[in-house]
Amino acid sequence: MALGPFTAAESAVPAIRRWVSIVIAHHGRRETCPDAELIISELATNAVKAAPGKLIKVMITLDGAESVLSVWDPAPELPQVSAEPLADLDDDDFDHNGGRGLLLVRSAALAWGCTPTPDRGGKWVWARI
């Protein structure tokens, strides 16, 4: 298991992505790095949006041949997968289209979910690859 604390800021997401990729590759799972990078980017971005400026935690757990990527943030709101992922597309401002990250996670992961942490507030959002 590897655990890293980060400050929830947009600038932290590339560092989190690199850290996860290095850890995954170091454990001989280089073939899963592209999916791991995609998934952790989405989970970390959601945590940054949920708790800007707060401490977030990123955990990598090796479970047999699989890896579990988890991000904890202190916000109590649980993530929601958009019912209509294309409804808010804006061709004029493409960089501000959002809300499809969990759909990407769902498609790249074997499983994903959210585990609330009522004793500390917040939740772990995780994905198994």
Buried (B, 14 or more C-beta within 10 A) or exposed (E): EBEBEBEBEEEBBEBBBEBBBEBBBEEEBEEBBEBBBBBBBBBBBBBBBBBEEBEBBBBBBBEEEBBBBBBBBBBEEEBEEBEEBEEEEEEEEEEEEEBBBBEBBBEBBEEBBEEEEEEEEBBBBBBBB
